[in-house]
Structure formats: C-alpha cells, structure tokens
Amino acid sequence: MSELAQVAVERHGGAVLARLAGEIDLSNASEVEDAVTAGLAGATAVAVDLAGLSYLDSAGLALLSRLAGRLVGPGGALRLVVPPGAVVGRTLAISGLSVAIPVDETVEAALAALDGA
C-alpha cells in the first residue's frame, strides 16, 4: 500500500473499527478501499475513524460513499469518527457526506451507537 495512508482494522464485539491515517487521494484510494473491505470480513456494523487523516480528496469521499452503499440493508450501519477540529471535517461538511453518513466525535460514541443499532 502507498505510504500516503495507513489502515488498521479492529474488531469490537459485533462491530468493526477501521482507523485511517495519512492522506487519501486518487493515487491510493483504491488500495485503501481494498484494505478496509478486506478487514470487514462480513461485518455490517462499521465505524471509520478519520481523526488521523491529514488529507482527503474526492476519491476518498467516493470511497466512503461506496462503503456506505455496501452496508445498506438490515443490520447494516456505517458511522464516521471526526473529532472537532479534524482536518477532514470541513471536506466532509462541504461534500454533504457528513449529512448522509452519521458522524460521531469519538470512537467510543460511534461504537456505542453501532452497538445499539
């Protein structure tokens, strides 16, 4: 995978947490998506922690949108973790994606919401 981005996937009960760090752009969005998808292993409750991202372009936004589309259906849920002041917060707001996909300020809040879904 490109050195621009790092992906770490963790299981938390029935939910999966994908932590993304670095930069996601057209040059590596496909690789990042493959890494996240491989880590899901059938999970339908997913939180994606964007706190570690320093850059996210339209290819990264499209990746998140496709991921949300995959998780639509009974028991399927996607939440984004975007702490206040996160670099990518403005990008998500401008794109409207933060309206389409629920956003939490902490990993704990996202996992709690998924647990109750």
C-alpha positions in Angstrom: 0.0 0.0 0.0 1.1 3.5 -0.7 3.0 5.2 2.2 0.4 8.0 1.9 -2.1 6.2 4.0 -2.3 3.6 6.7 -5.3 1.3 7.5 -5.8 -0.5 10.8 -8.9 -2.7 11.3 -10.0 -3.8 14.7 -13.0 -5.9 15.9 -15.1 -4.6 18.8 -17.8 -7.1 19.6 -20.0 -7.3 16.5 -18.7 -4.0 15.1 -15.5 -3.3 13.1 -13.5 -0.2 13.5 -11.3 1.0 10.6 -8.7 3.6 11.6 -7.4 5.6 8.6 -4.3 7.8 8.9 -2.2 9.9 6.5 -3.5 11.0 3.1 -6.2 9.5 0.8 -6.3 10.7 -2.7 -6.7 9.4 -6.2 -3.3 7.7 -6.1 -4.2 5.4 -3.3 -8.0 5.4 -2.7 -8.4 2.0 -4.4 -5.7 0.4 -2.2 -7.2 1.9 0.9 -10.7 0.7 0.0 -9.4 -2.8 -0.7 -7.7 -2.8 2.7 -10.8 -1.6 4.6 -13.1 -4.0 2.7 -10.8 -7.0 3.4 -10.8 -6.2 7.1 -14.6 -6.2 7.3 -15.0 -10.0 6.8 -18.8 -9.9 6.6 -19.3 -7.2 9.3 -22.3 -5.0 8.7 -21.7 -2.5 11.6 -18.6 -0.4 10.8 -17.1 2.7 12.2 -14.4 4.6 10.2 -12.1 6.7 12.3 -10.9 9.7 10.2 -9.1 11.5 13.0 -5.7 10.5 11.7 -6.2 11.8 8.2 -4.3 14.8 7.1 -5.9 14.9 3.6 -9.0 13.5 1.9 -10.0 14.4 -1.7 -12.9 13.4 -3.9 -11.6 9.9 -4.4 -11.6 9.4 -0.6 -15.1 10.8 -0.4 -16.2 8.4 -3.1 -14.6 5.5 -1.2 -16.6 6.4 2.0 -19.8 6.7 -0.1 -19.3 3.3 -1.7 -18.6 1.8 1.7 -21.9 3.2 3.0 -23.7 1.7 0.0 -22.3 -1.7 0.7 -23.6 -1.6 4.3 -27.2 -0.6 3.4 -29.7 -3.2 4.5 -31.0 -4.9 7.6 -28.4 -4.5 10.4 -26.1 -2.5 8.2 -24.7 0.7 9.6 -21.7 3.0 8.9 -20.5 5.8 11.2 -17.7 8.2 10.7 -15.5 9.4 13.6 -14.5 13.0 13.1 -13.3 14.8 16.2 -13.8 18.6 16.5 -11.1 20.4 14.6 -10.2 17.3 12.5 -8.5 18.3 9.2 -11.1 16.4 7.1 -14.2 17.7 8.9 -14.6 20.7 6.6 -14.2 18.4 3.5 -17.0 16.1 4.7 -19.2 19.1 5.5 -18.7 20.8 2.1 -19.3 17.5 0.3 -22.6 16.8 2.2 -21.3 13.4 3.1 -21.5 14.2 6.8 -25.2 14.6 6.3 -25.6 11.3 4.5 -23.5 9.3 7.0 -23.8 9.7 10.7 -20.7 11.4 12.3 -19.5 11.0 15.9 -16.8 12.9 17.7 -15.2 9.9 19.4 -14.6 6.2 18.6 -16.4 5.3 21.8 -19.6 7.2 20.7 -19.6 5.6 17.3 -19.1 2.1 18.7 -21.9 2.7 21.3 -24.3 3.8 18.5 -23.4 0.8 16.4 -24.0 -1.5 19.4 -27.4 0.0 19.9 -28.3 -0.2 16.1 
